[in-house]
């Protein structure tokens, strides 16, 4: 599935940047994979001379290395921050069966800042980007990305442009946006909204 379909782009919305975890931060995982792939071949003849358990150790090492490699590629591909002209969409994949998706309109963002900490992050220029939303109650952290300070600045520029140029234009689709949100609410919240809508309709009808 393409990224455009995955985030369901709205009318006039365009993707500006697609950010994934900095590949160098997988260094130690790749070292482990390399170890599991290479070392068994140094002992291959010795292992094969020990019948089934030697072959089992050889095969298990290669299989484990392959599983770790697949997991690295899977997490790198699935953990992605998408910057559009109207919002941020963060796909936070924790494992094969756990994922958190954060859809953040620019007008809900209160603060964005990149953070570089430690010698390794300073030398290789990577770190985290913290996105504060919901009146300070929600913090979305994008881990181990390249040039986090620049990325934070880019998000702030997109946010400022949206608020000054696109917000009023996008408000024309407000009804559609509200309808989309209704599908995320529970029955209690829907009942409250129903009362407010009925009062509003009655007032406008008089």
C-alpha positions, 0 to 999 in steps of 0.5 A, spaced: 500 500 500 502 506 498 503 512 503 498 516 500 493 511 500 495 509 507 494 516 510 488 518 506 490 524 503 485 530 503 483 534 498 489 539 496 493 535 501 500 533 499 506 529 502 512 534 504 517 529 507 517 522 509 522 521 515 525 514 518 529 512 523 537 513 521 540 507 518 546 508 522 542 507 529 541 499 527 549 499 527 549 494 533 543 490 531 547 489 524 553 487 528 549 481 531 546 479 524 553 479 521 556 475 527 550 470 526 551 469 519 559 469 519 561 465 525 558 459 523 562 458 517 568 458 521 566 452 525 562 449 519 566 443 518 567 442 525 560 442 527 558 438 521 562 432 524 558 432 530 552 429 526 545 432 527 547 437 533 552 440 529 548 441 523 542 444 528 547 449 531 549 451 524 542 452 522 539 455 528 545 461 528 543 462 520 536 462 522 536 467 528 540 472 524 535 472 518 530 473 523 533 479 526 535 482 519 527 481 517 525 485 524 530 490 523 528 491 515 521 491 518 521 496 523 525 501 519 520 500 513 514 501 518 516 506 523 515 513 519 513 520 520 510 523 514 509 531 514 504 533 509 502 540 508 496 540 513 498 535 518 503 530 521 502 522 521 506 518 525 507 510 525 510 508 531 511 500 530 513 497 536 513 490 534 510 485 529 503 486 532 503 492 535 502 499 532 501 506 534 498 511 529 498 519 531 494 523 526 496 530 528 493 537 525 498 543 525 493 547 529 493 542 535 501 542 535 503 547 541 511 545 541 516 542 536 523 541 538 529 537 536 534 534 541 541 531 540 544 528 546 551 524 547 557 524 544 555 519 538 548 523 537 553 529 536 558 526 532 553 522 527 548 528 527 542 524 529 537 524 535 529 525 537 524 530 535 519 531 541 512 534 538 507 537 544 500 537 543 493 537 546 495 543 551 501 539 553 498 533 555 500 529 549 507 528 547 509 524 541 517 522 540 520 521 534 526 517 535 533 517 532 532 521 526 537 524 522 538 532 523 532 532 528 533 540 529 533 541 522 526 536 522 523 540 528 524 547 524 521 544 518 515 542 522 515 549 525 515 552 518 510 547 515 505 549 521 506 556 520 505 556 513 498 552 514 496 557 520 497 563 516 495 560 509 491 554 508 487 553 515 481 558 512 482 554 505 482 547 509 476 549 513 471 548 507 472 541 509 470 542 516 464 538 516 467 532 513 473 532 518 467 532 523 464 526 520 470 523 520 471 524 527 465 521 529 466 514 527 472 514 533 467 516 538 464 512 543 456 512 545 456 516 551 460 522 547 455 521 541 449 522 545 452 529 548 454 531 541 447 529 539 444 534 544 448 540 542 446 539 535 439 538 536 439 545 540 443 548 535 439 546 529 433 548 533 436 555 534 438 556 527 431 554 525 427 559 529 
